[in-house]
C-alpha cells in the first residue's frame, strides 16, 4: 500500500510522537508498504491508499491544516484515513476516519467527542534500538525464549559448564548461552568442548544450548547485548580468582546465580549462591521463583508484545485493508 504518515513534525526532531512515527514507518516499509512521513509544508495529495494522521485532528497547533484535513476525510472517502490519537485538546470537528487511540484511557477520553468506534492500538517500541542490541544478538531472537541463562566463559573445566547443561535439562523452556569458543591451542579445552557436546546430546538439550563462539568470537558490544537480554547470569565455577562476570551482571541489573566458593562470596553483589552439590531440579525451582528473574522475563515479553511488525500485522493492517 502507498501510505502517508502525517504529524506536525518528524524525525530527526526529538519527541515521543516523532519517535513513534519514525518506527511505525520503518516497520511498515519492512512489511512491504511504501511510506512517506509528511509535515504541514510537505503534505500533498497523491494516490494514497491510506493516510495515518497522528494528533493533527486532536491538537490545535495548526487549526487551518486540521480543518482542511477534516474536510478531505469527507471529500476523499477513497482514501482510508486513520485518526491516530495520542492526545486530545481539540475535538470541535471529528474527521470521517477510523479512530485509533494509543491506550484504553485515551479511548475513553476521545469517546467524549464521538460515538463512532475507537480502536485501541498501543504504540510499538523498537526495543533492539532502545537497548542498542547488536545484529548478531538480534538474530538470536531471545525475546521469544521462555528463559535465558547466560554464562560468559571460556572452555575450561573449572567453569563447570556441564552443571549448566544438567540444569538446562530441568528447564525445558530455557536457552543456555555460553559465550566461549573452543581454543585450538588448548588441547584439553577442545576435548572438554567435545565432551560438553556429547553430554548435551545425551541430556536432550543440544537445541537449547548455544555455544556462541562456534560462529566466531563475540565483540564487547555483543556481550553487552547479551546482558541486556539475559534473565540471569549462571556461574557455577568450581574455582575462581575473582569472577568479573558477577560484577558485570550486577551493573546490568541481571540476577546472579553462582556457586558458593570463596572468590564469589567476596565479589558477588546480591547473588543467589548454591553449593556445587546442589540438585539441578531444586535450583531450577529457585530460578523460576526468583522475583528478579520474573521481572526480566516480563521485560522480554513486553518486547514481543510491543514489537511494531506484530502490532502492524495483527492490529493495523486489518484496519488498512478494511
C-alpha positions in Angstrom: 0.0 0.0 0.0 1.0 3.6 -0.5 0.8 5.3 2.9 1.3 8.8 4.2 2.0 9.4 7.8 1.2 13.0 9.0 2.3 14.9 12.1 3.3 18.5 13.0 7.0 17.5 12.9 9.0 14.4 12.2 12.4 12.8 12.9 15.1 13.8 13.4 13.1 16.2 15.7 13.2 14.6 19.1 9.9 13.8 20.7 7.6 10.9 21.7 5.3 11.1 18.7 8.2 11.8 16.3 9.9 8.6 17.5 6.6 6.6 17.1 6.0 7.7 13.5 9.6 7.0 12.6 9.5 3.5 14.0 6.0 3.0 12.5 7.1 4.0 9.1 10.2 1.7 9.3 8.1 -1.3 10.3 5.5 -0.6 7.6 8.3 -0.5 5.0 9.8 -3.7 6.3 6.4 -5.4 5.6 6.4 -4.2 2.0 4.4 -0.9 2.2 5.6 2.4 0.6 5.6 5.1 3.2 6.2 8.9 3.4 6.3 10.9 6.6 4.9 14.4 5.9 4.6 17.6 7.9 2.3 20.6 7.1 4.5 22.1 4.4 5.3 18.7 2.8 1.7 17.5 2.7 0.3 16.8 -0.8 -2.5 14.8 -2.2 -1.3 11.7 -4.1 -2.6 8.3 -4.9 -2.6 7.4 -1.2 -4.2 4.2 -0.2 -4.2 5.3 3.4 -3.2 8.4 5.4 -2.3 7.9 9.1 -2.8 11.2 10.9 -1.0 11.5 14.3 -2.5 14.1 16.6 -3.3 16.6 13.9 -7.0 16.1 14.3 -6.9 16.4 18.1 -4.2 19.0 18.9 -4.7 22.7 18.0 -1.2 23.6 16.7 -2.3 24.4 13.2 -6.1 24.6 13.0 -6.2 25.7 9.4 -4.4 22.5 8.4 -6.5 20.4 10.8 -9.8 21.7 9.3 -8.5 21.2 5.7 -7.7 17.6 6.6 -11.1 17.1 8.2 -12.8 18.3 5.0 -10.6 15.9 2.9 -11.8 12.9 5.0 -15.3 13.7 3.8 -14.5 14.6 0.2 -11.9 11.8 -0.4 -13.5 8.6 1.0 -11.4 6.6 -1.5 -8.5 7.2 0.9 -8.5 5.2 4.1 -8.0 7.8 6.9 -6.6 6.7 10.2 -7.0 9.2 13.1 -4.2 8.1 15.5 -5.0 9.8 18.8 -2.1 10.3 21.3 -3.6 13.4 23.0 -7.0 15.2 22.9 -7.0 19.0 23.3 -9.3 19.9 20.4 -12.3 17.9 19.2 -14.7 20.5 17.7 -14.7 18.6 14.4 -14.4 14.9 14.2 -12.9 13.5 10.9 -14.6 10.8 8.9 -11.9 8.3 9.7 -11.0 5.2 11.5 -10.2 6.3 15.1 -7.3 4.7 16.9 -6.3 5.6 20.5 -3.0 4.6 21.9 -4.5 3.3 25.2 -7.8 2.5 26.8 -7.5 5.7 28.9 -7.2 7.7 25.7 -10.0 5.8 24.0 -12.4 6.7 26.8 -11.2 10.3 26.6 -11.9 10.5 22.9 -15.2 8.8 23.2 -16.5 12.1 24.7 -16.1 13.6 21.3 -17.6 10.9 19.1 -20.0 8.0 19.2 -18.0 6.2 16.5 -15.9 3.2 17.4 -12.5 3.9 18.7 -9.9 1.1 18.4 -7.0 0.7 20.8 -3.6 0.1 19.3 -0.7 0.7 21.5 2.4 2.5 20.2 5.1 0.0 19.4 8.7 0.1 20.5 11.8 -0.8 18.6 13.3 -2.5 21.6 16.5 -3.5 19.8 17.3 0.1 19.1 16.4 1.3 22.6 18.7 -1.4 24.1 21.4 -1.0 21.4 21.4 -4.7 20.6 23.9 -5.8 18.0 22.8 -7.5 14.9 24.3 -10.8 16.0 22.3 -10.8 19.2 19.1 -9.7 17.4 19.4 -12.7 15.2 19.1 -15.0 18.2 15.6 -13.7 18.8 16.0 -14.1 22.5 12.8 -12.2 23.2 10.9 -15.4 22.0 12.6 -17.6 24.7 10.9 -18.7 27.9 14.0 -18.2 30.0 17.5 -17.1 29.1 20.6 -18.2 31.1 23.9 -16.6 30.3 27.4 -17.9 31.1 30.2 -15.7 29.7 33.2 -18.0 29.9 36.0 -20.0 28.3 36.1 -23.7 27.8 38.0 -24.5 30.9 36.9 -27.4 33.2 36.7 -25.4 36.3 34.0 -23.3 34.7 31.7 -26.3 35.3 29.6 -25.9 32.2 28.3 -29.4 32.5 26.3 -28.3 35.6 24.6 -25.7 33.4 23.6 -28.4 30.9 22.1 -30.6 33.7 20.2 -27.5 34.9 19.0 -26.9 31.4 17.5 -30.4 31.3 15.3 -29.3 34.2 14.2 -26.1 32.5 12.6 -27.2 29.2 11.5 -23.6 28.4 15.1 -22.2 28.7 18.0 -21.3 26.5 21.6 -21.6 27.8 24.0 -19.1 26.2 27.7 -19.9 26.6 30.0 -17.3 25.0 33.2 -19.4 24.6 34.7 -20.9 21.5 37.0 -23.9 21.7 40.6 -22.8 21.7 42.6 -24.8 19.1 45.8 -24.1 21.0 44.4 -25.7 24.2 44.1 -29.4 23.8 42.1 -30.0 26.9 39.8 -27.1 26.1 38.9 -28.6 22.8 38.5 -32.0 24.4 36.2 -30.5 27.1 34.1 -28.9 24.4 33.6 -32.2 22.6 32.6 -33.8 26.0 30.1 -31.0 26.5 28.6 -31.5 23.1 28.2 -35.2 23.8 26.6 -34.5 27.2 24.2 -32.0 25.7 23.1 -34.7 23.2 22.7 -37.3 26.0 20.6 -34.9 28.0 18.4 -33.9 25.0 19.3 -30.2 25.3 21.5 -29.7 22.2 19.0 -27.4 20.5 18.7 -25.2 23.6 22.3 -24.6 24.4 24.1 -22.0 22.2 27.9 -22.2 22.2 28.1 -18.8 20.6 31.8 -18.7 20.0 31.4 -21.5 17.4 30.4 -18.9 14.8 33.2 -16.5 15.6 34.4 -14.5 18.6 31.9 -12.2 20.2 32.6 -8.5 20.5 32.3 -6.5 23.7 29.1 -5.0 22.3 27.7 -8.5 21.6 28.4 -9.4 25.3 26.7 -6.2 26.5 23.7 -7.0 24.3 23.6 -10.5 25.9 23.5 -9.0 29.3 20.5 -6.8 28.2 18.6 -10.0 27.1 19.6 -12.5 29.8 17.2 -13.4 32.6 20.1 -14.4 34.8 23.8 -15.0 35.0 24.6 -18.6 35.7 28.1 -19.0 37.0 28.8 -22.5 38.5 32.6 -22.4 38.6 34.4 -24.8 40.9 37.1 -22.3 41.5 37.9 -18.7 40.5 40.4 -16.0 41.4 37.8 -13.2 41.0 34.7 -13.7 38.8 34.4 -10.5 36.7 31.0 -11.5 35.1 29.4 -11.3 38.6 30.3 -7.6 38.6 29.2 -7.0 35.0 25.9 -8.7 35.6 25.2 -6.6 38.7 26.0 -3.5 36.8 23.5 -4.5 34.1 20.8 -5.4 36.8 20.9 -9.1 35.9 20.1 -11.6 38.7 23.2 -13.7 39.5 23.1 -17.4 40.5 26.7 -18.5 41.3 28.5 -21.3 43.1 29.3 -20.8 46.8 33.1 -20.5 46.5 35.4 -18.0 48.2 36.0 -15.7 45.3 32.3 -15.5 44.5 31.4 -14.8 48.1 33.9 -11.9 48.1 32.9 -10.4 44.8 29.2 -11.0 44.1 26.6 -8.4 44.9 23.1 -9.6 45.8 23.7 -13.0 44.3 21.9 -16.3 44.9 24.6 -18.8 46.0 24.3 -22.5 45.6 26.5 -25.4 46.6 28.4 -27.4 43.9 26.5 -30.4 45.1 23.1 -28.7 44.6 20.3 -30.5 42.9 19.6 -29.1 39.4 15.9 -29.7 39.9 15.8 -27.7 43.2 18.0 -25.0 41.6 15.6 -24.8 38.6 12.7 -24.3 41.1 14.6 -21.4 42.8 15.3 -19.8 39.4 11.7 -19.9 38.3 10.5 -18.4 41.6 13.2 -15.6 41.8 11.4 -12.1 41.5 14.3 -10.6 39.6 14.2 -13.3 37.0 10.5 -12.9 36.6 10.9 -9.2 36.0 13.5 -9.9 33.3 11.2 -12.4 31.7 8.3 -9.8 31.7 10.6 -7.3 30.0 11.3 -9.7 27.2 7.6 -10.5 26.9 7.0 -6.8 26.6 9.4 -6.6 23.7 7.3 -9.2 21.8 4.0 -7.5 22.7 5.1 -4.1 21.6 7.1 -5.1 18.5 6.0 -2.8 15.7 5.8 -5.6 13.0 3.5 -7.6 15.2 1.3 -4.6 16.0 1.0 -3.7 12.3 0.3 -7.2 11.1 -2.3 -8.0 13.8 -3.9 -4.7 14.6 -3.2 -2.0 11.9 -3.2 -3.9 8.6 -6.7 -5.3 9.2 -7.9 -1.6 9.5 -6.0 -0.5 6.5 -7.4 -3.3 4.3 -11.0 -2.7 5.6 
